[in-house]
C-alpha cells in the first residue's frame, strides 16, 4: 500500500470516528435508581432529573441525594460502555501511536 492510499484511509477512519463520537454525544442515556430517573447526553450533560415521589419528608432528602448519585453514575456507565464499544471498533488491531487520533 502506498503512502497516499494509507493517508486517505487514515483520514476516512478519522472522519468515521468523529461521526460516531458525534452520534454518541447526541444520544440520550437514561439512568434509573428507585425513585429517580436521570437523562443525560453522550457527552455527559444532564438533560433532566425526574423524581417519582409525590411527597418527600426531610428524612427522605438524604436518601434522594444518594439515589441521584446512583442514577447519574448509571447513565455515565452506559455512556462509557457505548463509547468503548463503538469507538473500539476503529482502533481494533491498530498499533498504539500517540497523537494519531
C-alpha positions in Angstrom: 0.0 0.0 0.0 1.4 3.4 -1.0 1.7 6.3 1.4 -1.1 8.3 -0.3 -3.6 5.4 0.0 -2.6 4.9 3.6 -3.1 8.6 4.4 -6.5 8.6 2.7 -7.5 5.5 4.7 -6.4 7.3 7.9 -8.4 10.4 7.0 -11.5 8.3 6.3 -11.1 6.4 9.6 -10.7 9.7 11.5 -13.9 11.1 9.8 -15.8 7.9 10.7 -14.6 8.2 14.3 -15.7 11.8 14.6 -19.1 10.9 13.2 -19.5 8.0 15.7 -18.5 10.2 18.6 -21.0 12.9 17.5 -23.7 10.2 17.3 -22.9 9.2 20.9 -22.8 12.8 22.1 -26.2 13.4 20.7 -27.8 10.2 22.0 -29.7 10.3 25.3 -29.0 7.8 28.1 -31.4 7.1 30.9 -30.1 6.2 34.3 -32.5 4.9 37.0 -32.5 4.4 40.7 -35.7 3.6 42.6 -37.4 7.0 42.7 -35.0 8.9 40.4 -34.6 9.0 36.6 -31.8 11.0 35.1 -31.5 11.7 31.3 -28.0 12.6 30.0 -26.4 13.2 26.6 -23.5 11.2 25.5 -21.1 14.0 26.4 -22.4 13.6 30.0 -24.6 16.7 30.1 -27.5 16.2 32.5 -30.7 16.9 30.5 -33.3 16.2 33.1 -33.9 14.7 36.5 -37.3 13.2 37.4 -38.3 12.2 41.0 -41.0 9.6 41.3 -42.2 10.6 44.8 -45.4 12.5 45.5 -44.1 13.9 48.8 -40.8 13.8 50.5 -40.1 14.1 54.2 -37.0 15.7 55.5 -35.6 12.3 56.2 -36.0 11.3 52.6 -33.8 14.1 51.2 -30.6 12.4 52.1 -31.8 9.1 50.6 -32.9 11.1 47.5 -29.4 12.6 47.2 -27.9 9.1 47.2 -30.4 7.9 44.6 -29.4 10.9 42.3 -25.8 9.9 42.6 -26.6 6.3 41.7 -28.8 7.3 38.7 -26.2 9.7 37.3 -23.4 7.2 37.7 -25.7 4.6 36.0 -26.1 6.9 33.0 -22.4 7.6 32.9 -21.6 3.9 32.8 -23.9 3.4 29.9 -22.2 6.3 28.0 -18.8 4.9 28.7 -19.8 1.4 27.6 -21.3 2.6 24.4 -18.3 4.8 23.7 -15.9 1.9 24.3 -17.9 -0.5 22.1 -18.4 1.9 19.2 -15.1 3.7 19.2 -13.1 0.5 19.9 -14.1 -0.8 16.5 -11.9 1.8 14.9 -8.8 1.1 16.9 -9.0 -2.7 17.0 -5.7 -4.2 15.8 -4.1 -0.9 15.3 -0.7 -0.1 16.9 -0.8 2.5 19.7 0.7 5.6 18.1 0.5 8.6 20.4 -1.1 11.6 18.8 -2.5 9.7 15.8 -6.2 10.5 16.8 
